Amino acid sequence: MKKNFKIIVVFITTMFMYKIIKKTKKLLDIFGKEYEREKRLCNLFREWVIIKIEKKEICDYLWENGYREVALYGMNYVGEILLQDLGQSEIKVKYAIDKNAKYIRTGVTMIKPDEKLPEVDMVIVTAIAYFDEIKDNLSKKISCPIVSLEDILSKLL
């Protein structure tokens, strides 16, 4: 009887530990992805500051390459800062695209990604961690270049 009890206790403990380990691994995966995303955003802002210190401007890059009207994808804090930065230039931000468009108040028209997108010279994606997925989806709806803010900054460095 004692032997069966020990086997049952070991089995239950093993199952309990397996579930804890499985949940812990899932959480570590989530935190690891989040860490990488935040690290990329920190690097993006570091590069942006370096560019500003060097007296270079995103708007100058856009203007020199023939991009006069742009749309921004992603209106989290990166998108808001880029909108402010471009708002002080000759570059017109025609609209912004975001999944939460109906809840976001900016100085430009907000459009959801699944809505019709008016033509612009370029779409700048500020949601850099999801760029490939966003580009794949947008390229089915609009014919202009779809570029990551990360790529623009790297060209200015």
Residue frames as a rotation matrix with the C-alpha (Angstrom) as fourth column:
MET 1
0.562 0.827 0.000 0.00
0.827 -0.562 0.000 0.00
0.000 0.000 -1.000 0.00
LYS 2
0.435 -0.487 -0.757 2.82
0.158 -0.787 0.597 2.41
-0.886 -0.379 -0.266 0.89
LYS 3
-0.606 -0.713 0.351 4.53
0.425 0.082 0.901 1.68
-0.672 0.696 0.254 -2.42
ASN 4
-0.147 0.657 0.739 1.37
0.968 -0.058 0.244 2.53
0.203 0.751 -0.628 -4.41
PHE 5
0.768 0.423 -0.481 0.92
0.561 -0.807 0.185 5.72
-0.310 -0.412 -0.857 -2.40
LYS 6
-0.020 -0.877 -0.480 4.50
0.129 -0.478 0.869 6.79
-0.991 -0.045 0.123 -3.16
ILE 7
-0.661 -0.188 0.726 4.00
0.704 0.180 0.688 6.08
-0.260 0.966 0.014 -6.86
ILE 8
0.332 0.875 0.353 0.82
0.920 -0.383 0.082 8.16
0.207 0.298 -0.932 -6.90
VAL 9
0.691 -0.139 -0.709 2.53
0.296 -0.840 0.454 11.05
-0.659 -0.524 -0.540 -5.06
VAL 10
-0.426 -0.904 -0.038 5.51
0.243 -0.155 0.958 10.95
-0.871 0.399 0.285 -7.44
PHE 11
-0.437 0.334 0.835 3.17
0.899 0.137 0.415 10.87
0.024 0.932 -0.360 -10.45
ILE 12
0.664 0.747 -0.032 1.07
0.747 -0.661 0.078 13.81
0.037 -0.076 -0.996 -9.23
THR 13
0.427 -0.599 -0.677 4.19
0.152 -0.690 0.707 15.80
-0.891 -0.405 -0.204 -8.31
THR 14
-0.603 -0.676 0.424 5.73
0.490 0.105 0.865 15.08
-0.629 0.730 0.268 -11.72
MET 15
-0.067 0.674 0.736 2.58
0.969 -0.132 0.209 16.19
0.238 0.727 -0.644 -13.53
PHE 16
0.809 0.351 -0.472 2.39
0.507 -0.822 0.260 19.33
-0.297 -0.450 -0.843 -11.40
MET 17
0.030 -0.900 -0.435 6.05
0.121 -0.429 0.895 20.16
-0.992 -0.080 0.096 -12.08
TYR 18
-0.551 -0.184 0.814 5.58
0.786 0.213 0.580 19.48
-0.280 0.960 0.027 -15.82
LYS 19
0.436 0.803 0.407 2.70
0.869 -0.493 0.041 21.97
0.233 0.335 -0.913 -15.96
ILE 20
0.732 -0.234 -0.640 4.72
0.212 -0.814 0.541 24.59
-0.647 -0.532 -0.546 -14.05
ILE 21
-0.349 -0.935 0.064 7.72
0.294 -0.045 0.955 24.13
-0.890 0.352 0.291 -16.35
LYS 22
-0.316 0.317 0.894 5.51
0.949 0.098 0.301 24.32
0.008 0.943 -0.332 -19.45
LYS 23
0.764 0.645 0.026 3.86
0.642 -0.763 0.083 27.57
0.073 -0.047 -0.996 -18.27
THR 24
0.451 -0.691 -0.565 7.23
0.126 -0.577 0.807 29.03
-0.883 -0.435 -0.174 -17.27
LYS 25
-0.526 -0.658 0.539 8.68
0.603 0.158 0.782 28.26
-0.599 0.736 0.314 -20.69
LYS 26
0.130 0.681 0.721 5.70
0.960 -0.268 0.080 29.92
0.248 0.682 -0.688 -22.37
LEU 27
0.901 0.191 -0.390 6.15
0.337 -0.873 0.351 33.04
-0.273 -0.448 -0.851 -20.23
LEU 28
0.030 -0.971 -0.236 9.89
0.206 -0.225 0.952 33.14
-0.978 -0.077 0.194 -20.95
ASP 29
-0.424 -0.108 0.899 9.16
0.890 0.137 0.435 32.94
-0.170 0.985 0.038 -24.69
ILE 30
0.596 0.723 0.348 6.72
0.753 -0.654 0.069 35.85
0.277 0.221 -0.935 -24.42
PHE 31
0.802 -0.330 -0.499 9.13
0.109 -0.739 0.664 37.95
-0.588 -0.587 -0.557 -22.33
GLY 32
-0.218 -0.932 0.289 12.01
0.507 0.145 0.849 37.10
-0.834 0.332 0.441 -24.67
LYS 33
-0.146 0.262 0.954 10.09
0.968 -0.164 0.193 38.34
0.207 0.951 -0.230 -27.71
GLU 34
0.865 0.502 0.010 9.02
0.479 -0.830 0.285 41.45
0.152 -0.242 -0.958 -25.83
TYR 35
0.436 -0.801 -0.410 12.62
0.238 -0.336 0.911 42.08
-0.868 -0.495 0.044 -24.76
GLU 36
-0.441 -0.619 0.650 13.85
0.772 0.107 0.626 41.82
-0.457 0.778 0.431 -28.36
ARG 37
0.271 0.639 0.720 11.12
0.867 -0.487 0.106 44.19
0.418 0.595 -0.686 -29.55
GLU 38
0.952 0.087 -0.293 11.99
0.242 -0.802 0.546 46.78
-0.188 -0.590 -0.785 -26.89
LYS 39
0.082 -0.995 -0.062 15.70
0.426 -0.021 0.905 46.40
-0.901 -0.100 0.422 -27.63
ARG 40
-0.331 -0.133 0.934 15.06
0.943 -0.070 0.324 47.16
0.022 0.989 0.149 -31.32
LEU 41
0.667 0.643 0.375 13.00
0.612 -0.761 0.217 50.21
0.425 0.085 -0.901 -30.37
CYS 42
0.718 -0.495 -0.489 15.78
0.212 -0.513 0.832 51.48
-0.663 -0.701 -0.263 -28.08
ASN 43
-0.327 -0.865 0.381 18.27
0.652 0.085 0.753 51.05
-0.683 0.495 0.536 -30.91
LEU 44
0.065 0.452 0.890 15.92
0.938 -0.332 0.100 52.88
0.341 0.828 -0.445 -33.29
PHE 45
0.945 0.323 -0.041 15.71
0.313 -0.864 0.394 55.87
0.092 -0.386 -0.918 -30.93
ARG 46
0.317 -0.914 -0.251 19.49
0.339 -0.138 0.931 55.79
-0.886 -0.380 0.266 -30.38
GLU 47
-0.424 -0.452 0.785 20.04
0.873 0.029 0.488 56.00
-0.243 0.891 0.382 -34.14
TRP 48
0.436 0.694 0.573 17.41
0.785 -0.605 0.136 58.73
0.441 0.390 -0.808 -34.47
VAL 49
0.883 -0.165 -0.439 19.16
0.205 -0.707 0.677 60.84
-0.423 -0.687 -0.591 -31.82
ILE 50
-0.135 -0.983 0.126 22.54
0.522 0.038 0.852 60.34
-0.842 0.181 0.508 -33.52
ILE 51
-0.219 0.142 0.965 21.00
0.958 -0.157 0.241 61.49
0.186 0.977 -0.102 -36.80
LYS 52
0.819 0.558 0.131 19.54
0.506 -0.811 0.293 64.57
0.270 -0.174 -0.947 -35.10
ILE 53
0.553 -0.699 -0.454 22.91
0.250 -0.380 0.890 65.37
-0.795 -0.606 -0.035 -33.50
GLU 54
-0.472 -0.750 0.463 24.50
0.639 0.071 0.766 65.13
-0.607 0.658 0.446 -36.96
LYS 55
-0.382 0.416 -0.826 21.89
-0.376 -0.886 -0.272 67.68
-0.845 0.206 0.494 -38.17
LYS 56
-0.969 0.170 -0.178 20.32
-0.091 0.425 0.900 65.19
0.229 0.889 -0.397 -40.58
GLU 57
-0.424 0.895 0.141 16.57
-0.699 -0.223 -0.680 64.96
-0.577 -0.387 0.720 -41.04
ILE 58
-0.465 0.389 0.795 14.18
0.454 0.876 -0.163 62.22
-0.760 0.285 -0.584 -42.13
CYS 59
0.598 0.765 -0.238 12.20
0.223 -0.444 -0.868 64.83
-0.770 0.466 -0.436 -44.07
ASP 60
0.153 -0.627 -0.764 15.32
-0.816 -0.516 0.260 65.77
-0.557 0.584 -0.590 -46.08
TYR 61
-0.796 -0.409 0.447 15.87
-0.164 0.856 0.491 62.11
-0.583 0.317 -0.748 -47.00
LEU 62
-0.051 0.873 0.485 12.23
0.629 0.406 -0.663 61.80
-0.776 0.271 -0.570 -48.12
TRP 63
0.655 0.312 -0.689 12.31
-0.184 -0.817 -0.546 65.06
-0.733 0.484 -0.477 -50.09
GLU 64
-0.195 -0.854 -0.483 15.60
-0.805 -0.142 0.576 64.22
-0.560 0.501 -0.660 -51.84
ASN 65
-0.908 -0.131 0.399 14.17
0.039 0.919 0.391 60.86
-0.418 0.371 -0.829 -52.91
GLY 66
-0.836 0.545 -0.069 10.93
-0.261 -0.285 0.922 62.32
0.483 0.789 0.380 -54.29
TYR 67
-0.377 0.725 -0.576 8.58
0.824 0.547 0.149 61.36
0.423 -0.418 -0.804 -51.47
ARG 68
-0.781 0.134 0.610 6.25
-0.176 -0.984 -0.009 64.30
0.599 -0.114 0.792 -50.85
GLU 69
0.148 0.883 0.446 3.12
-0.929 -0.030 0.368 62.61
0.338 -0.469 0.816 -49.45
VAL 70
-0.762 -0.444 -0.471 3.48
-0.242 0.871 -0.428 59.72
0.600 -0.212 -0.771 -47.03
ALA 71
0.572 0.817 0.078 1.35
-0.441 0.226 0.869 57.58
0.692 -0.531 0.489 -44.78
LEU 72
-0.529 -0.696 0.486 2.48
-0.795 0.205 -0.571 56.27
0.298 -0.689 -0.661 -41.41
TYR 73
0.331 0.579 -0.745 1.70
-0.131 0.810 0.572 52.77
0.934 -0.091 0.344 -40.20
GLY 74
0.030 -0.238 -0.971 1.61
0.882 0.463 -0.086 52.43
0.470 -0.854 0.224 -36.42
MET 75
0.122 0.098 0.988 0.60
-0.089 -0.990 0.110 55.32
0.989 -0.101 -0.112 -34.21
ASN 76
0.633 -0.123 -0.765 2.09
0.765 0.257 0.591 54.22
0.124 -0.959 0.257 -30.94
TYR 77
0.662 -0.346 -0.665 4.70
0.173 -0.793 0.585 56.57
-0.729 -0.502 -0.465 -29.47
VAL 78
-0.468 -0.842 0.268 7.14
0.488 0.007 0.873 56.04
-0.737 0.539 0.408 -32.38
GLY 79
-0.236 0.482 0.844 4.46
0.942 -0.100 0.320 57.01
0.238 0.871 -0.430 -34.89
GLU 80
0.785 0.552 -0.280 3.42
0.614 -0.753 0.236 60.02
-0.081 -0.357 -0.930 -32.83
ILE 81
0.234 -0.792 -0.564 7.01
0.179 -0.535 0.826 61.30
-0.956 -0.294 0.017 -32.65
LEU 82
-0.650 -0.451 0.612 7.55
0.648 0.092 0.756 60.76
-0.398 0.888 0.233 -36.39
LEU 83
0.238 0.824 0.514 4.29
0.936 -0.335 0.104 62.59
0.258 0.457 -0.851 -37.11
GLN 84
0.807 -0.007 -0.591 5.50
0.303 -0.853 0.424 65.55
-0.507 -0.521 -0.686 -35.04
ASP 85
-0.193 -0.977 -0.094 8.92
0.275 -0.146 0.950 65.45
-0.942 0.158 0.297 -36.70
LEU 86
-0.611 -0.001 0.792 7.46
0.789 0.081 0.609 65.43
-0.064 0.997 -0.049 -40.23
GLY 87
0.454 0.890 -0.045 4.85
0.890 -0.455 -0.028 68.02
-0.045 -0.028 -0.999 -39.26
GLN 88
0.481 -0.384 -0.788 7.60
0.087 -0.874 0.479 70.63
-0.872 -0.299 -0.387 -39.11
SER 89
-0.629 -0.770 0.107 8.60
0.103 0.054 0.993 69.99
-0.771 0.635 0.045 -42.73
GLU 90
-0.454 0.383 -0.804 7.44
-0.865 -0.406 0.295 70.13
-0.213 0.830 0.516 -46.34
ILE 91
-0.920 0.115 -0.375 6.52
-0.021 0.940 0.340 66.42
0.392 0.321 -0.862 -46.24
LYS 92
-0.200 0.933 0.301 2.76
-0.938 -0.271 0.216 65.88
0.283 -0.239 0.929 -45.99
VAL 93
-0.977 0.086 0.194 1.52
0.000 0.916 -0.402 63.01
-0.212 -0.393 -0.895 -43.85
LYS 94
-0.628 0.759 -0.169 -1.70
-0.474 -0.201 0.858 62.28
0.617 0.619 0.486 -45.72
TYR 95
0.590 0.793 0.151 -3.01
-0.622 0.327 0.711 59.71
0.515 -0.513 0.687 -43.24
ALA 96
-0.563 -0.696 0.446 -1.98
-0.825 0.445 -0.348 57.16
0.044 -0.564 -0.824 -40.61
ILE 97
0.184 0.533 -0.826 -2.82
-0.422 0.802 0.423 53.48
0.888 0.271 0.372 -40.45
ASP 98
-0.802 -0.401 0.444 -3.42
-0.573 0.305 -0.760 51.63
0.169 -0.864 -0.474 -37.19
LYS 99
-0.662 0.553 -0.506 -5.52
0.443 0.833 0.332 48.69
0.605 -0.005 -0.796 -35.99
ASN 100
-0.247 0.534 -0.808 -6.92
0.917 -0.139 -0.373 50.96
-0.312 -0.834 -0.456 -33.26
ALA 101
-0.757 -0.173 0.631 -7.64
0.508 -0.762 0.401 53.86
0.411 0.624 0.664 -35.63
LYS 102
0.139 0.918 0.370 -11.04
0.369 -0.395 0.841 54.70
0.919 0.020 -0.394 -34.18
TYR 103
0.753 0.119 -0.648 -9.52
0.658 -0.085 0.749 55.30
0.034 -0.989 -0.142 -30.73
ILE 104
-0.227 -0.950 -0.212 -6.54
0.904 -0.287 0.318 57.39
-0.363 -0.120 0.924 -31.83
ARG 105
0.881 0.464 -0.096 -6.69
0.417 -0.855 -0.307 61.17
-0.225 0.230 -0.947 -32.10
THR 106
-0.294 -0.955 -0.032 -3.97
0.750 -0.251 0.612 62.80
-0.592 0.156 0.790 -34.19
GLY 107
-0.147 0.186 -0.972 -3.80
-0.311 -0.941 -0.133 65.71
-0.939 0.282 0.196 -36.58
VAL 108
-0.750 -0.129 -0.649 -4.25
-0.662 0.154 0.733 63.37
0.006 0.980 -0.201 -39.57
THR 109
0.352 0.884 -0.309 -6.91
-0.892 0.416 0.175 61.04
0.283 0.214 0.935 -40.91
MET 110
-0.515 -0.455 0.727 -6.78
-0.684 0.728 -0.029 57.63
-0.516 -0.512 -0.687 -39.24
ILE 111
0.281 0.531 -0.800 -7.46
-0.881 0.473 0.004 54.48
0.380 0.703 0.600 -41.28
LYS 112
0.448 -0.084 0.890 -7.63
-0.468 0.826 0.314 50.82
-0.762 -0.557 0.330 -40.24
PRO 113
-0.587 -0.809 -0.026 -5.36
-0.466 0.312 0.828 48.43
-0.661 0.498 -0.560 -42.19
ASP 114
-0.572 0.415 0.707 -8.34
0.605 0.796 0.022 46.60
-0.554 0.440 -0.707 -43.70
GLU 115
0.498 0.746 -0.442 -9.86
0.240 -0.609 -0.756 49.80
-0.833 0.270 -0.482 -45.14
LYS 116
0.697 -0.211 0.685 -9.17
0.683 -0.092 -0.724 51.31
0.216 0.973 0.080 -48.55
LEU 117
0.132 -0.761 -0.635 -5.82
0.615 -0.439 0.655 53.10
-0.778 -0.477 0.410 -48.58
PRO 118
0.960 0.164 -0.229 -5.49
-0.046 -0.712 -0.701 56.30
-0.277 0.683 -0.675 -50.64
GLU 119
0.563 -0.788 0.249 -2.38
0.704 0.300 -0.644 56.52
0.433 0.538 0.724 -52.82
VAL 120
0.862 -0.470 -0.188 0.72
-0.254 -0.722 0.643 58.13
-0.438 -0.507 -0.742 -51.34
ASP 121
0.468 -0.775 -0.424 4.38
-0.734 -0.075 -0.675 58.22
0.492 0.627 -0.604 -52.37
MET 122
-0.528 -0.666 -0.526 5.45
-0.150 0.683 -0.715 55.94
0.836 -0.299 -0.461 -49.48
VAL 123
0.793 0.607 0.056 4.16
-0.192 0.163 0.968 54.16
0.578 -0.778 0.246 -46.39
ILE 124
-0.372 -0.897 0.239 6.55
-0.520 -0.013 -0.854 54.38
0.769 -0.442 -0.461 -43.44
VAL 125
0.539 0.524 -0.660 6.09
0.169 0.700 0.694 51.54
0.825 -0.485 0.289 -40.94
THR 126
-0.047 -0.519 0.854 6.91
-0.796 -0.497 -0.346 52.48
0.604 -0.696 -0.389 -37.35
ALA 127
0.694 0.298 0.656 5.85
-0.633 0.687 0.357 49.08
-0.344 -0.663 0.665 -35.95
ILE 128
0.045 -0.821 -0.569 9.30
-0.982 0.067 -0.175 47.73
0.182 0.567 -0.803 -36.81
ALA 129
-0.601 -0.291 0.744 8.95
-0.554 0.823 -0.125 44.37
-0.576 -0.488 -0.656 -35.05
TYR 130
0.048 0.740 0.671 6.08
0.268 0.637 -0.722 43.44
-0.962 0.215 -0.168 -37.36
PHE 131
-0.202 -0.184 -0.962 7.40
-0.645 -0.714 0.272 45.02
-0.737 0.675 0.026 -40.54
ASP 132
-0.965 -0.242 -0.103 7.48
-0.233 0.603 0.763 41.90
-0.122 0.760 -0.638 -42.75
GLU 133
-0.539 0.835 0.114 3.91
0.772 0.543 -0.329 40.93
-0.337 -0.090 -0.937 -41.91
ILE 134
0.153 0.580 -0.800 2.68
0.172 -0.813 -0.556 44.52
-0.973 -0.053 -0.225 -42.35
LYS 135
-0.484 -0.422 -0.767 4.48
-0.647 -0.418 0.638 44.90
-0.590 0.805 -0.071 -45.67
ASP 136
-0.965 0.155 0.210 2.99
0.243 0.826 0.508 41.65
-0.094 0.541 -0.835 -46.98
ASN 137
-0.165 0.979 -0.115 -0.52
0.834 0.077 -0.547 42.79
-0.527 -0.186 -0.829 -46.06
LEU 138
0.196 0.246 -0.949 -0.18
-0.050 -0.964 -0.261 46.36
-0.979 0.099 -0.177 -47.34
SER 139
-0.731 -0.581 -0.357 1.48
-0.369 -0.103 0.924 45.41
-0.574 0.807 -0.139 -50.62
LYS 140
-0.661 0.602 0.449 -1.78
0.735 0.640 0.223 43.72
-0.153 0.477 -0.865 -51.62
LYS 141
0.322 0.897 -0.304 -3.62
0.858 -0.412 -0.306 47.03
-0.400 -0.162 -0.902 -51.15
ILE 142
0.845 -0.106 -0.525 -1.27
-0.167 -0.984 -0.069 49.79
-0.509 0.146 -0.848 -52.26
SER 143
0.834 -0.459 0.306 1.42
0.516 0.453 -0.727 50.09
0.195 0.764 0.615 -54.94
CYS 144
0.650 -0.621 0.439 3.87
-0.525 -0.784 -0.331 52.56
0.550 -0.015 -0.835 -53.36
PRO 145
-0.328 -0.827 -0.457 7.05
-0.013 0.488 -0.873 51.59
0.944 -0.281 -0.171 -51.49
ILE 146
0.871 0.481 0.094 6.44
-0.150 0.079 0.986 50.29
0.467 -0.873 0.141 -47.97
VAL 147
-0.038 -0.999 -0.018 9.52
0.062 0.016 -0.998 51.04
0.997 -0.039 0.062 -45.87
SER 148
0.492 0.090 -0.866 10.47
0.831 0.247 0.498 50.49
0.258 -0.965 0.047 -42.25
LEU 149
0.945 -0.181 0.272 11.50
-0.253 -0.933 0.255 53.55
0.208 -0.310 -0.928 -40.25
GLU 150
0.587 -0.756 0.290 14.49
0.069 0.404 0.912 51.44
-0.806 -0.516 0.289 -39.21
ASP 151
0.219 -0.480 0.849 15.63
0.943 0.328 -0.058 51.24
-0.251 0.813 0.525 -42.86
ILE 152
0.733 0.083 0.675 15.27
0.350 -0.897 -0.269 55.00
0.584 0.433 -0.687 -43.38
LEU 153
0.903 -0.391 0.179 17.34
-0.375 -0.513 0.772 55.72
-0.211 -0.764 -0.610 -40.29
SER 154
0.403 -0.794 0.456 20.04
0.415 0.602 0.682 53.27
-0.816 -0.086 0.572 -41.31
LYS 155
0.347 -0.242 0.906 20.35
0.911 -0.141 -0.387 55.05
0.221 0.960 0.172 -44.66
LEU 156
0.829 0.014 0.559 20.80
-0.029 -0.997 0.068 58.36
0.558 -0.073 -0.826 -42.85
LEU 157
0.843 -0.536 0.035 23.58
0.017 0.091 0.996 57.05
-0.537 -0.839 0.086 -40.59
